[in-house]
Structure formats: structure tokens, C-alpha cells
Amino acid sequence: MNDCCTPDRRSAEFHTTFGQALTHQRAGRHAEAIALYTRLLAVPPGYAPAWNNLGSALRASGRIAAAVACYKRALEIDPDCSATGNLGNALKDVGRIDEALVAHRLAVAASPDDAATRHNHGIALKQAGDLEAALAEFEEALRLSPDAPRPAWDRALMLLQQGRFAEGWPAYECRFRLKDSPPRPHPSPRWTGESFEGRTLLVHPEQGFGDCIFASRFLPLVKQRGGTVVVECQSALRRLFSRLEGVDRLVAPGETVAADLHSPMMSLPGIVDASPDTSPPPRLHVPAEARERFGTLIAPYRGRFTVGIVWSGSVSFKDNRNRSTSLGRFLRLAETPGVQLFSLQKGPPRTEIAEFGGAGTLIVDLGGIVGDFADTAAIVEQLDLVIMTDSAVAHLAGSLGKPIWNVLNLAPYWLYRMEGADTPWYPTMRLFRQRRFGDWDGVFAEVELALAQAVAAKHAGRWPPSATNPNES
């Protein structure tokens, strides 16, 4: 966000109020800022800086469409004000990616040596699927501002997405320079891959549940290098991780551990020089008690093709609106003859089920009885297929070796690259990709056709497909 503070020949009271609004905005008190900017703009003629800042406050409050209009009003009053880049950011947020790119190109032309402007352009290019151009902008932003953490982080993700792991894993460590993921303080030194024979290594979680599930496959390689491996584990993953190979002990967050060394979970891939060609396969198992509890849950539907669905990841994840969609699109899959849908959705999006008629029949809601990932694993184990937008359950199903169809936005998580219908990280996963930004309809048209083929394959005794070819049906 660029604030406008251009001097203007107005009353002292006007500028005092503007200053108060700006103070609120910079402190994150967006409601107060919006109220003051609105009061200032109620009296014409318009003041471009106030329109620009009002747009930024509205965007920070999630009212993106209104922010776009405010930025455009600022530029209407003063085409040379700094709202162009902000407009590009807001247009990107509402999915108007072509317009966003035009705005960002204009902003770069006006301020080619501004690191934030180049970085924002790179983010829009990434969202549009142009990774090479995005990487070039991130690197230019870093040249202009070498210590800026955000361009460094986005550059690292681009390198991983392009499969440049030798560069990408070291670059990935820059995540600890971000304000929202500072390094965890620990009295022992960070482990860098050396032998730790006779010593204890504490591996602790970070980022999302999906990242922890993904990285757990590397623990056997870690164990080969030393002594005792202790893994700190969130309660939602504890039972699922109870039989992890390479782990001597699980501990709860905050539990005291006498460790000689420590490592963040997502630093393990870099330490072991992970790549799809050299990494071990996923190694998760369903705990016996979870299997006993849910073992007959799907039994009444055995005559149908049973499909678990998840349409949203964590709503607190910054990019969730781009990777997720609505339940309505998944409901169309219930029209496929022979199919029975089961919702595995957790969190606020689960309330969407009640909005549709036939809840409990067309869609059996299991999200409310699931306590942790072990429960989810026991359910997934019984299903014919899981279809979902990308989130932790995709990593879970893939790690269990179950058929999983992952529907992806145009610029997905680095693990899934930018093209292809499969990923070497999860052999039983099939990928369905947007061809244009925001085009979920095209993705689900492909899914519907493939689902009908999968139902026919089950009737013919050809389901599930082989792990070596998850696209067959």
C-alpha cells in the first residue's frame, strides 16, 4: 500500500483530520480511518490522496470492489498520484488479472526503481501464471532492496515451483525474515545436516498442517544421520504421526525437551537435498483406534462410488480465496449416476452445506464428527476417491496412497508445478488445472467427465487406478 501525502491548499482542520486518518490506517485501525476519509471526501472537490488511502483501508478490510473504485477515483482526479500500483493490487485481488497487469506495468514505468512496485508486479505476474517474468521482477526488487524479505520469499517459491531445488531450498530459509513467521527461539543450535550420533534432535512444526504432513516423509532420512529424533507435534496431527518411521518420540507443543540440536520441519527437505527423484514416498498409516471407530461408516453406501470432498482450505491462509471455491460447484458432482458425496470440510466453509437442499442425503456431512487428522485418514481410507481444492487433506490422502483429485488454480502451490496432470511427490494424485485465471467452471467440467469414467471403471473392476498411472480409469 502506498499512502498519498501530497500537500494541498486546504484548511488546517482538513489536514489535521487527514493526518489522524493516516495514523489510524498505519496502525491497522481501518474502520476509524475509513470513517475519517469518508468524512473528508463528502465535501467536493475530491482529494486524490484521501481517495487513494480510503481505497487501501477498504482493501485491508476485505472490501476490494469498493477499493478498486476509490483508486480509480484518485487517478481520475490526479493521474500522477501513486494509486496506480494500489489499483493493480486490488484488481488482482478480485480476479481481474489482465487489468491488474496493465496497472502494474504503468506503475513500473512511472517508478522503475521502486522495489515495492516491482515486487507487486511480480506477484500479479505469478498469479497470471507467467513464472519467468514474475521471477525476473522479484530479482529486480531484490537488486533494488537486497534486504526486503517479501521479494526474497516469493523468489524462493518461484525457484521451487520451477524445480530448481539446488537454489530453491537455501533460498526458502528466508521465510524466517518475514514478520509473520519469525525464527523460533531455542537454546540449542540449528541442525544443518551433520551427524548427530549420540545426541538428540528436536524437529518442530511450522506453517500449515499440509506442510508438516509433506515434510514427515523426510524423517527416516534424518534418523539415518544420528541419534534420537524427537518431533514436536500439534494435537491435530499427534495420532496420525504416532507410527512415523524415524521418530523416537512425539511431544506436545511447549513440552520441555533436552535437545542438543533443533530444526524446523520444513527445513528438512533442504537439509536432505530433496527432489522428486531422490525423496522417499509418503509414509503415513491410519491408527488402529481411528479405523475401529470409523471402519463401518461408509458401509451402507458400498454399492455407490464414494467421494470425499473439500472445497476450502483454512480461511486464515492469505491466498485461500484463490485456491478455494464454493460447495455449489462440487454439488454438481452429485448428479453423476452412482456417486455419493461425503463432506470432509472443516471450519467456517462447512456452513455452506445447510444452504443446499438435500444436505445429509446428497452430501453426507462428516466434518462435524472428525476430531483430528487420524479420524479424517480413517474415513479417507474407506472412500473410492477424494476430490478437493488444495489444502492439508490433499497431502493426507496422497500420503495414504488413496486416489485423490486435486483441483488447482492457475498458479498453485509450488509442489504441483505449472503443468501436467500428476505430481511425482504424490503418485496417486491427479491434478485438474485452471487454464485461465479464475476459470473453475472449466476445471469442473473436466472433473465431471472424469468422474463418470471413474464410476464406469469401478463397475468394470478397474478401480482404483494404479499408483504409476493415476490418470487411468
SEDRENLO-909615 format. One record per residue (C-alpha): x, y, z; residue number from 1; residue in three letters. Coordinates in steps of 0.02 Angstrom, whole numbers, plus 50000, padded with zeros to 5 digits. Example, Ala and Ser with C-alpha at 12.3 -4.5 7.8 and 13.67 -1.06 7.14 Angstrom:
// SEDRENLO-909615
     c1     c2     c3  seq  type
  50615  49775  50390    1   ala
  50684  49947  50357    2   ser
END
This chain:
// SEDRENLO-909615
     c1     c2     c3  seq  type
  50000  50000  50000    1   met
  50065  50173  49954    2   asn
  49995  50316  50056    3   asp
  49972  50484  49973    4   cys
  50030  50633  50074    5   cys
  50035  50765  49937    6   thr
  50025  50944  50005    7   pro
  49860  51029  49966    8   asp
  49794  51204  49993    9   arg
  49656  51162  50114   10   arg
  49611  51211  50289   11   ser
  49716  51164  50439   12   ala
  49567  51066  50504   13   glu
  49561  50965  50342   14   phe
  49745  50918  50354   15   his
  49731  50878  50539   16   thr
  49589  50757  50501   17   thr
  49686  50683  50356   18   phe
  49835  50656  50470   19   gly
  49726  50572  50600   20   gln
  49654  50456  50468   21   ala
  49827  50412  50406   22   leu
  49885  50375  50584   23   thr
  49738  50257  50610   24   his
  49772  50173  50444   25   gln
  49957  50142  50478   26   arg
  49910  50070  50648   27   ala
  49789  49948  50567   28   gly
  49633  50036  50635   29   arg
  49549  50031  50466   30   his
  49370  50063  50523   31   ala
  49422  50226  50606   32   glu
  49524  50276  50453   33   ala
  49380  50238  50335   34   ile
  49262  50345  50438   35   ala
  49380  50496  50433   36   leu
  49422  50480  50248   37   tyr
  49237  50465  50207   38   thr
  49203  50625  50304   39   arg
  49340  50718  50211   40   leu
  49278  50659  50041   41   leu
  49098  50707  50074   42   ala
  49144  50885  50025   43   val
  49194  50911  49842   44   pro
  49307  50938  49752   45   pro
  49391  50771  49779   46   gly
  49562  50748  49856   47   tyr
  49663  50611  49769   48   ala
  49769  50562  49920   49   pro
  49614  50535  50026   50   ala
  49532  50428  49890   51   trp
  49692  50326  49873   52   asn
  49708  50297  50060   53   asn
  49523  50260  50079   54   leu
  49547  50126  49945   55   gly
  49691  50049  50042   56   ser
  49592  50048  50204   57   ala
  49445  49966  50116   58   leu
  49558  49836  50036   59   arg
  49634  49795  50206   60   ala
  49457  49772  50271   61   ser
  49414  49650  50132   62   gly
  49303  49768  50032   63   arg
  49402  49750  49873   64   ile
  49273  49805  49744   65   ala
  49249  49969  49836   66   ala
  49438  49990  49846   67   ala
  49452  49973  49657   68   val
  49325  50113  49633   69   ala
  49417  50225  49757   70   cys
  49585  50202  49672   71   tyr
  49506  50242  49504   72   lys
  49429  50399  49578   73   arg
  49601  50452  49642   74   ala
  49676  50428  49470   75   leu
  49532  50520  49389   76   glu
  49573  50672  49498   77   ile
  49762  50656  49485   78   asp
  49830  50532  49355   79   pro
  50004  50557  49426   80   asp
  49962  50507  49605   81   cys
  50030  50344  49674   82   ser
  49867  50248  49661   83   ala
  49911  50151  49503   84   thr
  50005  50011  49591   85   gly
  49873  50001  49727   86   asn
  49740  49985  49592   87   leu
  49838  49842  49516   88   gly
  49843  49753  49684   89   asn
  49655  49771  49709   90   ala
  49615  49716  49532   91   leu
  49722  49562  49561   92   lys
  49627  49525  49721   93   asp
  49458  49524  49631   94   val
  49524  49416  49490   95   gly
  49532  49550  49355   96   arg
  49708  49494  49317   97   ile
  49727  49567  49142   98   asp
  49677  49740  49204   99   glu
  49792  49717  49354  100   ala
  49940  49683  49242  101   leu
  49905  49841  49141  102   val
  49901  49944  49301  103   ala
  50061  49867  49366  104   his
  50151  49896  49202  105   arg
  50103  50080  49212  106   leu
  50162  50087  49392  107   ala
  50330  50009  49346  108   val
  50350  50130  49200  109   ala
  50321  50276  49318  110   ala
  50434  50209  49458  111   ser
  50555  50081  49384  112   pro
  50674  50094  49531  113   asp
  50545  50065  49667  114   asp
  50568  49892  49742  115   ala
  50390  49876  49808  116   ala
  50318  49920  49637  117   thr
  50424  49787  49551  118   arg
  50378  49659  49685  119   his
  50191  49693  49666  120   asn
  50207  49675  49478  121   his
  50292  49507  49506  122   gly
  50150  49446  49617  123   ile
  50023  49488  49482  124   ala
  50129  49401  49350  125   leu
  50140  49247  49460  126   lys
  49951  49244  49483  127   gln
  49934  49257  49294  128   ala
  50046  49104  49276  129   gly
  50197  49192  49199  130   asp
  50330  49123  49315  131   leu
  50483  49177  49217  132   glu
  50427  49359  49211  133   ala
  50375  49351  49394  134   ala
  50545  49284  49446  135   leu
  50631  49423  49348  136   ala
  50528  49554  49441  137   glu
  50564  49476  49611  138   phe
  50750  49475  49572  139   glu
  50743  49656  49514  140   glu
  50654  49703  49676  141   ala
  50793  49616  49774  142   leu
  50926  49707  49674  143   arg
  50843  49872  49720  144   leu
  50813  49821  49902  145   ser
  50926  49674  49947  146   pro
  50860  49657  50125  147   asp
  50675  49656  50080  148   ala
  50602  49491  50145  149   pro
  50445  49477  50038  150   arg
  50529  49478  49866  151   pro
  50656  49353  49933  152   ala
  50517  49238  49991  153   trp
  50421  49247  49828  154   asp
  50581  49216  49732  155   arg
  50613  49059  49835  156   ala
  50439  48993  49796  157   leu
  50465  49026  49611  158   met
  50628  48928  49611  159   leu
  50544  48779  49695  160   leu
  50397  48786  49576  161   gln
  50517  48780  49429  162   gln
  50604  48628  49504  163   gly
  50766  48723  49538  164   arg
  50789  48639  49706  165   phe
  50977  48667  49725  166   ala
  50941  48855  49726  167   glu
  50767  48847  49797  168   gly
  50795  48758  49962  169   trp
  50931  48876  50025  170   pro
  50826  49024  49968  171   ala
  50675  48951  50059  172   tyr
  50759  48984  50226  173   glu
  50723  49169  50202  174   cys
  50547  49135  50268  175   arg
  50611  49169  50443  176   phe
  50641  49350  50395  177   arg
  50454  49376  50368  178   leu
  50358  49464  50506  179   lys
  50226  49328  50514  180   asp
  50350  49183  50530  181   ser
  50497  49235  50639  182   pro
  50625  49103  50687  183   pro
  50582  49003  50839  184   arg
  50699  49041  50985  185   pro
  50783  48886  51052  186   his
  50932  48862  51169  187   pro
  51012  48731  51058  188   ser
  51092  48767  50889  189   pro
  51004  48739  50722  190   arg
  51041  48572  50642  191   trp
  51119  48590  50469  192   thr
  51131  48407  50418  193   gly
  51285  48348  50510  194   glu
  51290  48180  50601  195   ser
  51212  48191  50774  196   phe
  51256  48017  50836  197   glu
  51230  48006  51024  198   gly
  51133  48169  51030  199   arg
  50951  48222  51024  200   thr
  50872  48322  50883  201   leu
  50707  48413  50908  202   leu
  50606  48439  50749  203   val
  50467  48566  50774  204   his
  50317  48612  50665  205   pro
  50291  48770  50563  206   glu
  50174  48836  50430  207   gln
  50017  48733  50394  208   gly
  49966  48554  50431  209   phe
  49992  48508  50248  210   gly
  50174  48563  50254  211   asp
  50203  48456  50409  212   cys
  50122  48305  50326  213   ile
  50227  48332  50169  214   phe
  50391  48351  50266  215   ala
  50361  48200  50378  216   ser
  50423  48086  50238  217   arg
  50600  48150  50266  218   phe
  50612  48097  50449  219   leu
  50683  47923  50408  220   pro
  50825  48007  50313  221   leu
  50855  48120  50462  222   val
  50860  47971  50580  223   lys
  50996  47891  50473  224   gln
  51113  48034  50519  225   arg
  51112  48018  50706  226   gly
  51039  47976  50874  227   gly
  50871  48020  50949  228   thr
  50738  48109  50845  229   val
  50602  48198  50943  230   val
  50459  48277  50845  231   val
  50351  48413  50920  232   glu
  50176  48384  50854  233   cys
  50014  48483  50857  234   gln
  49868  48389  50935  235   ser
  49777  48379  50767  236   ala
  49921  48275  50696  237   leu
  49978  48180  50850  238   arg
  49881  48017  50823  239   arg
  49916  48019  50636  240   leu
  50102  48036  50670  241   phe
  50105  47902  50806  242   ser
  50186  47773  50692  243   arg
  50302  47884  50592  244   leu
  50460  47795  50540  245   glu
  50619  47880  50601  246   gly
  50538  47958  50755  247   val
  50587  47905  50931  248   asp
  50465  48014  51025  249   arg
  50321  48136  50995  250   leu
  50298  48282  51113  251   val
  50164  48415  51130  252   ala
  50197  48599  51091  253   pro
  50275  48683  51242  254   gly
  50336  48519  51318  255   glu
  50514  48533  51383  256   thr
  50641  48432  51284  257   val
  50826  48417  51322  258   ala
  50883  48433  51142  259   ala
  51060  48457  51079  260   asp
  51000  48522  50910  261   leu
  50838  48582  50833  262   his
  50764  48602  50660  263   ser
  50604  48674  50587  264   pro
  50503  48540  50497  265   met
  50506  48624  50326  266   met
  50695  48645  50333  267   ser
  50715  48456  50321  268   leu
  50690  48447  50130  269   pro
  50833  48568  50104  270   gly
  50946  48479  50228  271   ile
  50924  48313  50139  272   val
  50933  48393  49965  273   asp
  50756  48337  49923  274   ala
  50694  48319  49746  275   ser
  50556  48210  49672  276   pro
  50689  48091  49606  277   asp
  50779  48065  49771  278   thr
  50644  48082  49904  279   ser
  50559  47937  49991  280   pro
  50374  47907  49961  281   pro
  50242  47964  50086  282   pro
  50236  47852  50240  283   arg
  50075  47883  50338  284   leu
  49965  47749  50417  285   his
  49790  47750  50489  286   val
  49792  47724  50679  287   pro
  49701  47568  50736  288   ala
  49584  47659  50855  289   glu
  49528  47779  50718  290   ala
  49499  47634  50598  291   arg
  49397  47545  50731  292   glu
  49288  47697  50761  293   arg
  49253  47740  50579  294   phe
  49281  47571  50497  295   gly
  49099  47541  50452  296   thr
  49047  47722  50421  297   leu
  49041  47705  50232  298   ile
  48973  47527  50231  299   ala
  48791  47574  50193  300   pro
  48850  47658  50032  301   tyr
  48962  47520  49966  302   arg
  48854  47499  49811  303   gly
  48892  47677  49757  304   arg
  49052  47767  49706  305   phe
  49100  47856  49866  306   thr
  49184  48026  49850  307   val
  49251  48136  49989  308   gly
  49250  48323  49951  309   ile
  49337  48477  50022  310   val
  49308  48646  49940  311   trp
  49409  48763  50052  312   ser
  49570  48764  50149  313   gly
  49598  48866  50306  314   ser
  49511  49034  50290  315   val
  49656  49114  50382  316   ser
  49776  49069  50240  317   phe
  49815  49227  50144  318   lys
  49787  49155  49969  319   asp
  49640  49044  50014  320   asn
  49517  49140  49905  321   arg
  49618  49095  49750  322   asn
  49645  48912  49790  323   arg
  49468  48876  49854  324   ser
  49295  48880  49776  325   thr
  49115  48853  49832  326   ser
  49019  48697  49880  327   leu
  48899  48734  49737  328   gly
  49025  48677  49607  329   arg
  49052  48512  49699  330   phe
  48865  48485  49715  331   leu
  48857  48460  49527  332   arg
  48959  48301  49552  333   leu
  48810  48227  49646  334   ala
  48718  48225  49478  335   glu
  48836  48090  49415  336   thr
  48744  47923  49419  337   pro
  48808  47806  49553  338   gly
  48901  47939  49654  339   val
  48882  47977  49840  340   gln
  48968  48132  49909  341   leu
  49040  48145  50085  342   phe
  49095  48314  50152  343   ser
  49262  48313  50243  344   leu
  49257  48502  50258  345   gln
  49305  48582  50423  346   lys
  49295  48762  50481  347   gly
  49178  48905  50431  348   pro
  49150  48847  50250  349   pro
  49060  48694  50318  350   arg
  48907  48804  50349  351   thr
  48877  48807  50161  352   glu
  48805  48631  50171  353   ile
  48649  48694  50259  354   ala
  48615  48814  50115  355   glu
  48581  48672  49994  356   phe
  48429  48559  49993  357   gly
  48468  48376  50018  358   gly
  48604  48407  50148  359   ala
  48630  48240  50234  360   gly
  48571  48145  50081  361   thr
  48656  48212  49925  362   leu
  48803  48260  50036  363   ile
  48837  48165  50197  364   val
  48920  48289  50315  365   asp
  49063  48205  50408  366   leu
  49159  48363  50453  367   gly
  49066  48379  50617  368   gly
  49120  48208  50682  369   ile
  49302  48223  50633  370   val
  49412  48266  50781  371   gly
  49586  48261  50704  372   asp
  49682  48204  50551  373   phe
  49682  48023  50611  374   ala
  49492  48024  50602  375   asp
  49498  48100  50428  376   thr
  49625  47970  50375  377   ala
  49512  47828  50435  378   ala
  49369  47899  50329  379   ile
  49477  47932  50176  380   val
  49540  47752  50186  381   glu
  49363  47690  50153  382   gln
  49320  47806  50007  383   leu
  49340  47769  49823  384   asp
  49406  47944  49789  385   leu
  49437  48116  49864  386   val
  49406  48271  49756  387   ile
  49457  48438  49829  388   met
  49538  48606  49812  389   thr
  49714  48609  49879  390   asp
  49737  48602  50068  391   ser
  49804  48485  50202  392   ala
  49683  48343  50163  393   val
  49761  48329  49990  394   ala
  49929  48293  50072  395   his
  49844  48170  50189  396   leu
  49756  48071  50052  397   ala
  49912  48072  49944  398   gly
  50018  48011  50090  399   ser
  49896  47868  50121  400   leu
  49910  47813  49940  401   gly
  49725  47844  49906  402   lys
  49657  47911  49741  403   pro
  49649  48100  49758  404   ile
  49597  48228  49628  405   trp
  49666  48399  49667  406   asn
  49581  48545  49577  407   val
  49706  48687  49561  408   leu
  49704  48872  49522  409   asn
  49813  48944  49384  410   leu
  49965  48972  49496  411   ala
  49957  48834  49627  412   pro
  50069  48785  49773  413   tyr
  50248  48755  49715  414   trp
  50232  48567  49742  415   leu
  50117  48549  49591  416   tyr
  50223  48643  49464  417   arg
  50133  48736  49324  418   met
  50085  48598  49205  419   glu
  50047  48414  49197  420   gly
  49911  48303  49267  421   ala
  50017  48223  49403  422   asp
  50149  48262  49534  423   thr
  50295  48148  49575  424   pro
  50278  48195  49758  425   trp
  50111  48101  49771  426   tyr
  50096  47955  49648  427   pro
  49907  47929  49674  428   thr
  49862  48112  49647  429   met
  49785  48178  49487  430   arg
  49787  48364  49451  431   leu
  49649  48464  49367  432   phe
  49709  48639  49322  433   arg
  49632  48806  49278  434   gln
  49677  48855  49100  435   arg
  49629  49037  49131  436   arg
  49634  49135  49293  437   phe
  49478  49103  49397  438   gly
  49403  48977  49274  439   asp
  49335  48848  49396  440   trp
  49194  48805  49276  441   asp
  49316  48735  49150  442   gly
  49405  48633  49285  443   val
  49244  48557  49350  444   phe
  49184  48514  49175  445   ala
  49341  48405  49161  446   glu
  49312  48332  49334  447   val
  49131  48285  49295  448   glu
  49183  48193  49137  449   leu
  49324  48103  49228  450   ala
  49209  48056  49372  451   leu
  49085  47972  49256  452   ala
  49231  47873  49183  453   gln
  49291  47826  49358  454   ala
  49118  47760  49406  455   val
  49118  47654  49248  456   ala
  49294  47593  49289  457   ala
  49237  47534  49461  458   lys
  49092  47438  49386  459   his
  49217  47357  49266  460   ala
  49334  47309  49409  461   gly
  49468  47435  49358  462   arg
  49463  47548  49510  463   trp
  49567  47610  49596  464   pro
  49693  47655  49460  465   pro
  49873  47604  49481  466   ser
  49988  47719  49577  467   ala
  50102  47726  49425  468   thr
  49962  47799  49319  469   asn
  49833  47893  49424  470   pro
  49754  47964  49265  471   asn
  49691  47796  49202  472   glu
  49509  47748  49229  473   ser
END
